[in-house]
Amino acid sequence: QARPLTRYLPIRKEDFDLKTHIESCGHTVDMCHHIILTQKMCKGYLTKMGGKIKSWKKRWFVFDRLKRTLSYFIDKHETKLKGVIYFQAIEEVYYDHLRSAAKKGFFHLSLANVCIPLFLPRLFSFLFLL
């Protein structure tokens, strides 16, 4: 089974440079001012479906290779953690072709006990955060 968004994961090398990797794939990082990308971290806004109240909420996400977490906050200035997903809990990440037919950028983060729908308002950001 082909899983195009997760086929290159996990890359477990300690010296792996996330920014260099993304640039070597042909993406122009400098054009994306809404994304903060370093050697070990990627930060940006995603819109996620709420857990208790099923409505879309814009959240500031931090993909951290050192901590091996995907954390999120209410906004990028907030210091209080709203939620965290540990890499080992992620089973699959996949693009939602049905929902994205009308509006591009929907995908799902599948964990053992829950599937979290997410939306990227800028489709180009989608490539970086995955």
Accessible surface in RSA format (square Angstrom, percent):
REM  Atomic radii and reference values for relative SASA: ProtOr
REM  Chains: A
REM  Algorithm: Lee & Richards
REM  Probe-radius: 1.40
REM  Slices: 20
REM RES _ NUM      All-atoms   Total-Side   Main-Chain    Non-polar    All polar
REM                ABS   REL    ABS   REL    ABS   REL    ABS   REL    ABS   REL
RES GLN A   1   201.58 112.7 115.49  84.4  86.09 205.0  54.60 116.2 146.97 111.5
RES ALA A   2    95.35  87.7  63.22  97.6  32.13  73.1  72.47 102.1  22.87  60.6
RES ARG A   3    92.38  38.8  85.32  43.5   7.06  16.8  20.67  28.2  71.71  43.5
RES PRO A   4    84.84  61.8  76.40  69.6   8.44  30.7  77.26  63.8   7.58  47.1
RES LEU A   5    44.04  24.5  31.98  22.9  12.07  30.3  34.43  24.2   9.61  25.9
RES THR A   6    10.90   7.8   9.25   9.4   1.65   3.9   9.25  12.4   1.65   2.5
RES ARG A   7   152.91  64.2 117.12  59.7  35.79  85.2  44.63  61.0 108.28  65.6
RES TYR A   8   134.28  62.7 122.11  69.5  12.17  31.7 102.24  76.8  32.05  39.5
RES LEU A   9    85.42  47.6  65.85  47.1  19.57  49.2  66.63  46.8  18.80  50.6
RES PRO A  10    81.79  59.6  61.74  56.3  20.05  72.9  62.87  51.9  18.92 117.6
RES ILE A  11    36.34  20.7  30.93  23.0   5.42  13.1  34.29  24.7   2.06   5.6
RES ARG A  12   154.05  64.7 134.21  68.4  19.84  47.2  64.52  88.2  89.53  54.3
RES LYS A  13   137.39  67.0 127.93  78.5   9.46  22.5  79.93  71.9  57.46  61.2
RES GLU A  14   151.07  86.7 135.26 102.3  15.81  37.6  69.07 133.6  82.00  67.0
RES ASP A  15   121.70  85.2  94.80  94.4  26.90  63.6  49.34 116.1  72.36  72.2
RES PHE A  16    24.83  12.4  18.97  11.7   5.87  15.3  24.59  14.9   0.24   0.7
RES ASP A  17    39.26  27.5  32.64  32.5   6.62  15.6  19.19  45.2  20.07  20.0
RES LEU A  18    16.70   9.3  16.70  11.9   0.00   0.0  16.70  11.7   0.00   0.0
RES LYS A  19    69.57  33.9  69.57  42.7   0.00   0.0  22.19  20.0  47.38  50.5
RES THR A  20    76.07  54.1  75.76  76.8   0.31   0.7  57.63  77.4  18.44  27.9
RES HIS A  21    63.55  34.7  59.02  41.0   4.54  11.6  38.02  39.2  25.53  29.7
RES ILE A  22    11.27   6.4  10.92   8.1   0.35   0.8  11.27   8.1   0.00   0.0
RES GLU A  23    74.17  42.6  60.11  45.5  14.06  33.5  23.04  44.6  51.12  41.7
RES SER A  24    88.23  74.6  46.15  61.6  42.08  96.9  45.87  97.7  42.36  59.3
RES CYS A  25    74.94  56.7  40.70  45.4  34.24  80.5  19.82  50.2  55.12  59.4
RES GLY A  26    64.72  79.8   0.00   N/A  64.72  79.8  36.11  99.1  28.61  64.1
RES HIS A  27    42.27  23.1  37.10  25.8   5.17  13.2  20.19  20.8  22.08  25.7
RES THR A  28    67.82  48.2  61.77  62.6   6.06  14.4  37.34  50.2  30.48  46.1
RES VAL A  29    14.21   9.4   9.81   8.9   4.40  10.6   9.81   8.5   4.40  11.9
RES ASP A  30   109.60  76.8  95.86  95.4  13.75  32.5  35.59  83.8  74.02  73.8
RES MET A  31   136.92  70.9 113.90  75.4  23.02  54.8  97.23  82.7  39.69  52.6
RES CYS A  32     6.48   4.9   3.09   3.4   3.40   8.0   0.00   0.0   6.48   7.0
RES HIS A  33   165.50  90.5 133.59  92.9  31.91  81.6  95.43  98.4  70.07  81.5
RES HIS A  34    54.39  29.7  39.69  27.6  14.70  37.6  44.19  45.5  10.20  11.9
RES ILE A  35    12.24   7.0   1.10   0.8  11.15  26.9   1.10   0.8  11.15  30.2
RES ILE A  36    79.54  45.3  76.04  56.6   3.50   8.4  79.12  57.0   0.43   1.2
RES LEU A  37    15.48   8.6   0.05   0.0  15.42  38.8   0.05   0.0  15.42  41.5
RES THR A  38    64.01  45.5  60.44  61.3   3.57   8.5  59.46  79.9   4.55   6.9
RES GLN A  39   107.90  60.3 106.51  77.8   1.39   3.3  22.62  48.2  85.27  64.7
RES LYS A  40    44.74  21.8  44.12  27.1   0.62   1.5  40.57  36.5   4.17   4.4
RES MET A  41    45.65  23.6  45.51  30.1   0.14   0.3  39.92  33.9   5.72   7.6
RES CYS A  42     0.73   0.6   0.73   0.8   0.00   0.0   0.73   1.9   0.00   0.0
RES LYS A  43    60.30  29.4  60.30  37.0   0.00   0.0   7.78   7.0  52.51  55.9
RES GLY A  44     0.00   0.0   0.00   N/A   0.00   0.0   0.00   0.0   0.00   0.0
RES TYR A  45    55.50  25.9  48.36  27.5   7.14  18.6  35.35  26.6  20.16  24.8
RES LEU A  46     3.80   2.1   3.67   2.6   0.13   0.3   3.80   2.7   0.00   0.0
RES THR A  47    22.52  16.0  22.52  22.8   0.00   0.0  14.32  19.2   8.20  12.4
RES LYS A  48    21.16  10.3  21.16  13.0   0.00   0.0   3.04   2.7  18.12  19.3
RES MET A  49    36.86  19.1  32.61  21.6   4.25  10.1  32.61  27.7   4.25   5.6
RES GLY A  50     5.91   7.3   0.00   N/A   5.91   7.3   5.13  14.1   0.78   1.8
RES GLY A  51    56.32  69.5   0.00   N/A  56.32  69.5  38.12 104.6  18.20  40.8
RES LYS A  52   205.17 100.1 169.71 104.1  35.46  84.4 119.71 107.8  85.45  91.0
RES ILE A  53   127.51  72.6 121.58  90.6   5.93  14.3 124.96  90.0   2.55   6.9
RES LYS A  54   147.49  72.0 117.43  72.1  30.06  71.6  85.92  77.3  61.57  65.6
RES SER A  55    42.57  36.0  38.50  51.4   4.06   9.4  38.54  82.1   4.03   5.6
RES TRP A  56    95.67  38.4  69.47  33.6  26.21  61.5  49.36  26.3  46.32  75.1
RES LYS A  57    67.71  33.0  63.07  38.7   4.64  11.1  45.12  40.6  22.59  24.1
RES LYS A  58   118.76  57.9 106.73  65.5  12.04  28.7  54.30  48.9  64.47  68.7
RES ARG A  59    28.65  12.0  28.65  14.6   0.00   0.0   0.00   0.0  28.65  17.4
RES TRP A  60    15.21   6.1  15.21   7.4   0.00   0.0   8.58   4.6   6.62  10.7
RES PHE A  61     1.36   0.7   1.36   0.8   0.00   0.0   1.36   0.8   0.00   0.0
RES VAL A  62    18.07  11.9  18.07  16.4   0.00   0.0  18.07  15.7   0.00   0.0
RES PHE A  63    42.70  21.4  42.65  26.4   0.04   0.1  42.65  25.9   0.04   0.1
RES ASP A  64     7.43   5.2   7.43   7.4   0.00   0.0   1.85   4.4   5.58   5.6
RES ARG A  65    36.78  15.4  26.51  13.5  10.27  24.5   3.56   4.9  33.22  20.1
RES LEU A  66   122.72  68.3  94.80  67.8  27.92  70.2  97.17  68.2  25.55  68.7
RES LYS A  67   154.46  75.4 131.88  80.9  22.58  53.8  84.17  75.8  70.29  74.9
RES ARG A  68    83.20  34.9  82.83  42.2   0.38   0.9  45.17  61.7  38.03  23.0
RES THR A  69     9.63   6.9   9.63   9.8   0.00   0.0   8.43  11.3   1.21   1.8
RES LEU A  70    16.49   9.2  16.49  11.8   0.00   0.0  16.49  11.6   0.00   0.0
RES SER A  71    14.44  12.2  14.44  19.3   0.00   0.0   3.43   7.3  11.01  15.4
RES TYR A  72    30.85  14.4  30.85  17.6   0.00   0.0   4.20   3.2  26.65  32.9
RES PHE A  73    33.36  16.7  33.36  20.7   0.00   0.0  33.36  20.2   0.00   0.0
RES ILE A  74    85.79  48.8  80.90  60.3   4.89  11.8  80.90  58.3   4.89  13.3
RES ASP A  75    51.74  36.2  51.72  51.5   0.02   0.1  15.02  35.4  36.72  36.6
RES LYS A  76   104.16  50.8  80.49  49.4  23.67  56.4  31.47  28.3  72.69  77.4
RES HIS A  77   150.90  82.5 124.22  86.3  26.68  68.3  90.03  92.8  60.87  70.8
RES GLU A  78    65.87  37.8  50.36  38.1  15.51  36.9   8.48  16.4  57.40  46.9
RES THR A  79   128.16  91.2 103.27 104.7  24.89  59.3  77.57 104.2  50.59  76.5
RES LYS A  80   160.91  78.5 150.72  92.5  10.19  24.3 102.30  92.1  58.61  62.4
RES LEU A  81    83.80  46.7  63.72  45.6  20.08  50.5  63.72  44.8  20.08  54.0
RES LYS A  82   108.77  53.1  79.91  49.0  28.86  68.7  31.68  28.5  77.09  82.1
RES GLY A  83    14.95  18.4   0.00   N/A  14.95  18.4  14.89  40.9   0.05   0.1
RES VAL A  84    53.09  34.9  30.08  27.2  23.00  55.4  30.08  26.1  23.00  62.4
RES ILE A  85    11.97   6.8   8.74   6.5   3.22   7.8  11.97   8.6   0.00   0.0
RES TYR A  86   113.34  52.9 112.64  64.1   0.70   1.8  73.76  55.4  39.58  48.8
RES PHE A  87    32.76  16.4  24.16  15.0   8.61  22.4  24.33  14.7   8.44  24.1
RES GLN A  88   145.83  81.5 109.95  80.4  35.88  85.4  65.74 139.9  80.09  60.7
RES ALA A  89    42.16  38.8  32.18  49.7   9.97  22.7  41.49  58.4   0.67   1.8
RES ILE A  90    46.62  26.5  26.85  20.0  19.78  47.7  26.85  19.3  19.78  53.7
RES GLU A  91   102.68  59.0  81.22  61.4  21.47  51.1  36.76  71.1  65.93  53.8
RES GLU A  92    43.87  25.2  42.90  32.5   0.97   2.3   4.50   8.7  39.37  32.1
RES VAL A  93    13.80   9.1  11.86  10.7   1.94   4.7  11.86  10.3   1.94   5.3
RES TYR A  94    87.81  41.0  86.92  49.5   0.89   2.3  62.65  47.1  25.16  31.0
RES TYR A  95    45.61  21.3  36.62  20.8   8.99  23.4  31.46  23.6  14.15  17.4
RES ASP A  96    21.98  15.4  18.80  18.7   3.18   7.5   5.25  12.4  16.73  16.7
RES HIS A  97   132.32  72.3 120.70  83.9  11.62  29.7  83.80  86.4  48.53  56.5
RES LEU A  98   164.86  91.8 149.36 106.9  15.50  39.0 150.90 106.0  13.96  37.6
RES ARG A  99   100.80  42.3  88.90  45.3  11.90  28.3  30.26  41.4  70.55  42.8
RES SER A 100     2.82   2.4   2.27   3.0   0.55   1.3   2.58   5.5   0.23   0.3
RES ALA A 101    83.14  76.4  48.79  75.3  34.35  78.1  56.77  79.9  26.37  69.9
RES ALA A 102   102.78  94.5  59.86  92.4  42.92  97.6  71.06 100.1  31.72  84.0
RES LYS A 103   126.75  61.8 121.92  74.8   4.83  11.5  74.90  67.4  51.85  55.2
RES LYS A 104   119.85  58.5 110.60  67.9   9.25  22.0  72.33  65.1  47.52  50.6
RES GLY A 105     0.00   0.0   0.00   N/A   0.00   0.0   0.00   0.0   0.00   0.0
RES PHE A 106    24.39  12.2  24.39  15.1   0.00   0.0  24.39  14.8   0.00   0.0
RES PHE A 107     4.17   2.1   3.52   2.2   0.65   1.7   3.52   2.1   0.65   1.9
RES HIS A 108    26.17  14.3  26.17  18.2   0.00   0.0  19.53  20.1   6.64   7.7
RES LEU A 109     5.32   3.0   5.32   3.8   0.00   0.0   5.32   3.7   0.00   0.0
RES SER A 110    22.68  19.2  22.68  30.3   0.00   0.0   1.43   3.0  21.25  29.8
RES LEU A 111    24.84  13.8  18.80  13.4   6.05  15.2  18.80  13.2   6.05  16.3
RES ALA A 112    86.32  79.4  53.13  82.0  33.19  75.5  54.12  76.2  32.20  85.3
RES ASN A 113   138.26  95.3 100.22  96.8  38.04  91.6  42.88 103.2  95.38  92.2
RES VAL A 114    74.42  49.0  63.19  57.2  11.22  27.0  72.52  63.0   1.90   5.1
RES CYS A 115    53.99  40.8  36.94  41.2  17.05  40.1  31.82  80.6  22.17  23.9
RES ILE A 116    24.49  13.9  23.28  17.3   1.20   2.9  24.49  17.6   0.00   0.0
RES PRO A 117    26.48  19.3  26.48  24.1   0.00   0.0  26.48  21.9   0.00   0.0
RES LEU A 118     1.63   0.9   1.45   1.0   0.17   0.4   1.45   1.0   0.17   0.5
RES PHE A 119    22.34  11.2  22.34  13.8   0.00   0.0  22.34  13.5   0.00   0.0
RES LEU A 120     0.32   0.2   0.17   0.1   0.15   0.4   0.17   0.1   0.15   0.4
RES PRO A 121    73.82  53.8  44.89  40.9  28.94 105.2  45.84  37.8  27.98 173.9
RES ARG A 122   129.80  54.5 124.56  63.5   5.24  12.5  34.29  46.9  95.51  57.9
RES LEU A 123    73.68  41.0  65.87  47.1   7.81  19.6  65.87  46.3   7.81  21.0
RES PHE A 124    76.91  38.5  70.28  43.5   6.63  17.2  73.80  44.7   3.11   8.9
RES SER A 125     3.08   2.6   3.08   4.1   0.00   0.0   2.32   4.9   0.76   1.1
RES PHE A 126    11.85   5.9  11.85   7.3   0.00   0.0  11.85   7.2   0.00   0.0
RES LEU A 127    83.12  46.3  64.86  46.4  18.26  45.9  68.00  47.8  15.12  40.7
RES PHE A 128     7.55   3.8   0.05   0.0   7.50  19.5   0.05   0.0   7.50  21.5
RES LEU A 129    15.09   8.4   3.25   2.3  11.84  29.8   3.86   2.7  11.22  30.2
RES LEU A 130    46.16  25.7  11.88   8.5  34.28  86.2  27.92  19.6  18.25  49.1
END  Absolute sums over single chains surface
CHAIN  1 A     8444.2       6900.0       1544.2       4934.9       3509.3
END  Absolute sums over all chains
TOTAL          8444.2       6900.0       1544.2       4934.9       3509.3
